[in-house]
Structures are given as C-alpha cells and as structure tokens.
Amino acid sequence: MENKILLERIIPSDREVLFACIGTDRSTGDSLGPLVGSELSKRGYTVIGTVHHPLHALNLEETIENIKQNYPNHLVVAVDACLGNVDDIGQVIVQLGPLIPGKAVKKDLPPMGDIAIKGIVNIGGFMEYNVLQSTRLSVVLDIANEIITTCDEVMQKRISHKRKSFILFSFINEDLFKKLRRRLKFI
C-alpha cells in the first residue's frame, strides 16, 4: 500500500509512462523484470523487457539509446530484482531516481529510469549468481504480482483522472461557449 501511494505521488499525470523491466528468463531470481514486463504489456502499457524479449546486460546500453530517441518525453519506470537481507526477502522498494542494474552481481552497467522499483528476491553478500539461480520461483511470482497490481492500479487511476478531467473540461467549455453565444446574441 505504501508503494502505491508513493508511486501515485511521484508519477506525474502529464507524462506518458514506459516500463523498463530488466532481467532474464534464464535465471529464476533475475526473471522478476521480464515477468512483470510481460504482464504489464498484456494489459496494454508501454513496456520494454518481457519474457520473450528481455532487457538485460547485453542490450541495456542499446535500449537506453533507443528510449532516448523513441520515447524522449516518457517517464521511465525501471523494474528489476535485487538481493538484500534475509528479513527483507519479498519486499518491494520504490525510489525516485534511476535503478542501477547488475549491482548485486557486481556488474558495471549504466543507470536506468526516472523511478526504480526493486523486488528483493533473495539474500545478498555471497555467491550472488548462485543465489539468483536458486531463488524460489514462488517468491519471484509473489513479488511480480505485487508490482503488477500496484502499477496497474496507479496507471488506471491516472487514466480515470484524465478522463474525469477531460469530461469536466468539456462541460466547462460547453458552458462557456453557451455564455459567449448569449453575449454575442447568437442563437
């Protein structure tokens, strides 16, 4: 619930949103991003990074350039798995600012996004590649569902708000038009 409130506050209603979902389907722990991306894409959102077309270390820099060229005005929400303390497994972290992909496995990759959503899938600090490989799928799916539900609710609220604003604006314009028509004595 806290993440939903935070996302509602930090995603401006006047910008289009692009979800950049980082990870690979070749590692259970690192599949969080593509799982989230696939479902958000099915729901009609603009997404880069799905199970069938993952966004990962090998195509990250090229994708960042693609986003700059093709989505220059979009707010980029980056989603990725991360490692943390044993007590934090299953938690989702939402932060204003870019996500640093590959940090847990000590890769030097460029930052991604304007907003970061990270799901803690397992413990960090030792043999990170093996930990990601042996992460329980149920943990990843639970985190993915939480992120998907939260993002979908926030986006639906934005869409609903835009529709209500448009309807209100339409009524105001119609009323103003009628008043202007009367003043100008048009029938």
VEXDREN-2710 file (C-alpha; in Angstrom, 1 decimal):
% VEXDREN-2710
k/r/px/py/pz
1/MET/0.0/0.0/0.0
2/GLU/2.8/2.4/0.8
3/ASN/4.4/1.8/-2.6
4/LYS/1.1/2.5/-4.3
5/ILE/0.8/5.8/-2.5
6/LEU/4.4/6.7/-3.3
7/LEU/4.0/5.8/-7.0
8/GLU/0.8/7.9/-7.2
9/ARG/2.8/10.9/-5.8
10/ILE/5.9/10.6/-7.9
11/ILE/4.4/9.7/-11.3
12/PRO/3.3/13.0/-12.8
13/SER/-0.1/12.8/-14.5
14/ASP/1.0/14.8/-17.5
15/ARG/3.7/12.4/-18.8
16/GLU/3.4/9.1/-20.6
17/VAL/5.0/6.1/-18.8
18/LEU/7.4/3.5/-20.1
19/PHE/8.1/0.4/-18.0
20/ALA/11.7/-0.8/-18.5
21/CYS/11.7/-4.3/-17.0
22/ILE/15.2/-5.6/-16.5
23/GLY/16.3/-9.3/-16.2
24/THR/16.4/-12.6/-17.9
25/ASP/14.3/-15.7/-18.0
26/ARG/17.5/-17.8/-17.7
27/SER/17.7/-17.2/-14.0
28/THR/14.8/-17.7/-11.6
29/GLY/15.8/-14.8/-9.4
30/ASP/16.5/-12.5/-12.3
31/SER/13.2/-13.2/-14.0
32/LEU/11.3/-10.7/-12.0
33/GLY/11.6/-7.9/-14.5
34/PRO/10.6/-9.9/-17.6
35/LEU/7.6/-11.4/-15.7
36/VAL/6.4/-8.0/-14.7
37/GLY/7.0/-6.6/-18.2
38/SER/5.1/-9.4/-19.9
39/GLU/2.0/-8.9/-17.8
40/LEU/2.1/-5.1/-18.0
41/SER/2.5/-5.4/-21.8
42/LYS/-0.6/-7.7/-21.9
43/ARG/-2.5/-5.1/-20.1
44/GLY/-1.7/-2.5/-22.7
45/TYR/1.1/-0.5/-21.1
46/THR/4.2/0.6/-23.0
47/VAL/6.9/-1.9/-21.9
48/ILE/10.5/-2.8/-22.9
49/GLY/11.6/-6.1/-21.3
50/THR/9.4/-9.1/-21.4
51/VAL/10.0/-12.9/-21.1
52/HIS/10.1/-13.2/-24.9
53/HIS/12.2/-10.0/-25.5
54/PRO/14.2/-9.4/-22.3
55/LEU/16.1/-6.3/-21.4
56/HIS/19.4/-7.4/-19.9
57/ALA/23.1/-6.6/-19.5
58/LEU/23.9/-7.4/-23.2
59/ASN/21.3/-5.0/-24.7
60/LEU/20.9/-2.4/-21.9
61/GLU/23.1/0.4/-23.4
62/GLU/21.4/0.0/-26.8
63/THR/18.0/0.0/-25.2
64/ILE/18.8/3.2/-23.3
65/GLU/19.7/4.9/-26.6
66/ASN/16.5/3.6/-28.2
67/ILE/14.4/5.0/-25.3
68/LYS/16.1/8.4/-25.6
69/GLN/15.4/8.5/-29.4
70/ASN/11.9/6.9/-29.5
71/TYR/10.4/7.9/-26.1
72/PRO/12.1/11.2/-25.2
73/ASN/9.2/12.6/-23.1
74/HIS/8.2/9.4/-21.3
75/LEU/8.8/8.8/-17.7
76/VAL/10.8/5.6/-17.4
77/VAL/9.9/3.3/-14.5
78/ALA/12.7/0.7/-14.2
79/VAL/11.8/-2.7/-12.6
80/ASP/14.4/-5.2/-11.5
81/ALA/15.2/-7.9/-9.0
82/CYS/17.7/-7.3/-6.2
83/LEU/19.3/-9.1/-3.3
84/GLY/19.1/-8.0/0.3
85/ASN/18.9/-9.1/3.9
86/VAL/17.1/-12.4/4.8
87/ASP/14.4/-10.4/6.7
88/ASP/13.7/-8.2/3.6
89/ILE/13.0/-11.0/1.1
90/GLY/9.7/-10.4/-0.6
91/GLN/9.7/-6.7/-0.1
92/VAL/9.3/-4.2/-2.9
93/ILE/11.2/-0.9/-2.9
94/VAL/10.1/2.2/-4.8
95/GLN/12.6/5.0/-5.2
96/LEU/12.6/8.3/-7.1
97/GLY/15.7/8.2/-9.3
98/PRO/17.4/5.6/-11.6
99/LEU/17.9/2.0/-10.9
100/ILE/21.4/0.5/-11.1
101/PRO/21.1/-2.9/-12.8
102/GLY/23.6/-5.6/-12.1
103/LYS/24.7/-4.1/-8.8
104/ALA/24.1/-7.3/-6.8
105/VAL/26.4/-9.3/-9.1
106/LYS/28.9/-6.5/-9.3
107/LYS/28.4/-5.6/-13.0
108/ASP/29.2/-2.1/-14.1
109/LEU/26.0/-1.1/-16.0
110/PRO/24.5/2.3/-16.8
111/PRO/21.7/3.6/-14.6
112/MET/18.1/3.1/-16.0
113/GLY/15.0/5.1/-15.5
114/ASP/13.5/8.0/-13.6
115/ILE/11.8/5.8/-11.0
116/ALA/13.2/2.5/-9.6
117/ILE/11.1/-0.4/-8.5
118/LYS/13.1/-3.2/-6.9
119/GLY/11.9/-6.5/-5.6
120/ILE/14.1/-8.3/-3.1
121/VAL/14.1/-11.9/-4.3
122/ASN/16.9/-13.4/-2.1
123/ILE/19.8/-12.8/0.2
124/GLY/22.9/-11.0/-1.0
125/GLY/26.5/-10.9/0.0
126/PHE/27.8/-14.3/-1.1
127/MET/27.8/-16.2/-4.4
128/GLU/25.2/-13.9/-5.9
129/TYR/25.0/-15.7/-9.3
130/ASN/24.2/-19.0/-7.5
131/VAL/21.8/-17.3/-5.1
132/LEU/19.9/-15.8/-8.1
133/GLN/19.9/-19.2/-9.8
134/SER/18.5/-21.0/-6.8
135/THR/15.8/-18.4/-5.9
136/ARG/12.4/-19.9/-5.3
137/LEU/10.0/-19.2/-8.2
138/SER/7.1/-18.7/-5.8
139/VAL/9.0/-15.7/-4.2
140/VAL/9.6/-14.1/-7.6
141/LEU/5.9/-14.7/-8.7
142/ASP/4.6/-13.2/-5.4
143/ILE/6.8/-10.1/-5.8
144/ALA/5.9/-9.8/-9.5
145/ASN/2.2/-9.9/-8.7
146/GLU/2.5/-7.2/-6.1
147/ILE/4.4/-4.9/-8.6
148/ILE/2.0/-5.7/-11.4
149/THR/-1.1/-5.0/-9.2
150/THR/0.4/-1.8/-7.8
151/CYS/1.5/-0.4/-11.2
152/ASP/-1.8/-1.3/-12.8
153/GLU/-3.9/0.4/-10.0
154/VAL/-1.8/3.5/-10.2
155/MET/-2.0/3.6/-14.0
156/GLN/-5.7/3.0/-14.0
157/LYS/-6.2/5.8/-11.5
158/ARG/-4.2/8.1/-13.8
159/ILE/-6.3/7.2/-16.8
160/SER/-9.6/7.6/-14.8
161/HIS/-8.4/11.0/-13.5
162/LYS/-7.5/12.1/-17.1
163/ARG/-11.0/11.0/-18.3
164/LYS/-12.7/12.9/-15.5
165/SER/-10.6/16.0/-16.2
166/PHE/-11.4/15.8/-19.9
167/ILE/-15.1/15.4/-19.2
168/LEU/-15.1/18.3/-16.7
169/PHE/-13.1/20.4/-19.2
170/SER/-15.6/19.5/-21.9
171/PHE/-18.6/20.6/-19.7
172/ILE/-16.8/23.8/-18.7
173/ASN/-16.1/24.6/-22.3
174/GLU/-19.6/23.9/-23.4
175/ASP/-21.0/26.2/-20.6
176/LEU/-18.5/28.9/-21.5
177/PHE/-19.5/28.5/-25.2
178/LYS/-23.2/28.9/-24.3
179/LYS/-22.4/32.1/-22.2
180/LEU/-20.3/33.5/-25.0
181/ARG/-23.1/32.7/-27.5
182/ARG/-25.6/34.5/-25.4
183/ARG/-23.4/37.5/-25.0
184/LEU/-22.7/37.7/-28.7
185/LYS/-26.5/37.2/-29.3
186/PHE/-26.1/34.2/-31.5
187/ILE/-29.0/31.7/-31.3
END
